[in-house]
Amino acid sequence: MHQSESGASLVELMAVMLIIAIAATVTMPLLQQQIATREIESVARRWIAHAQFARQHALHLGESIRLEPMLDGKWDSGWLIKSGCLSKFSKPDCVSKVWLSQGRVDPIFFRGGGRYFMDPHTGKTGILFNAAGAAKTAQGGFVANRLVLGHQRYPGLERQLILGSGGRWRICDPARDTKRCH
């Protein structure tokens, strides 16, 4: 009686391992770039959600709410949303309330040092939503601007957060949406 043996030889097993190694080597950079894209888009959506939160609070409370960088007028340090004591007419005993804050978001950074949304009259960086929910400067002018996010590991990866005159935000990918980003 002859018994047949089943199983794989060492050469066959090594060939399968080689194919898996090649597939992993080819797909790993694509996977890492996809992860970086998700990181930058996640921060962009979070930033817009916080801006919308600030606007909604201004509408709800009937007072100005400010979205501003945590440190030195640069968004890279993180940002916070606060209310109260935002006007030069505020009472001396006015207490400012911080509603929400977000620390640094490494490996994402704001291009240009994050010096966007600077009020030309006061020199302060941030967005002031008035009681009507409009993004205004200290002198009452409309604030229309954009923030440009970059990724430390992928210099060509970028997303632009654009505030339109109607208060609507959009995320723009300049690599794909060249017409909509300008």
Buried (B, 14 or more C-beta within 10 A) or exposed (E): EEEEEEEEEEEEEEEEEEEEEEEEEEEEEEEEBEEBBEBBBEBBBBBBEBBBBBBEBBBEBEBBBBBBBBEEBBBBBBBBBBBBBBEEEEEEEEEEEEBBEBEEBEBBBBBEEBBBBBBEEEEBBBBBBBEEBBBBBBEEEEBEEBBBBBBEEBEEBBBBBBBEEEBEBBBBBBEEEEEEBE
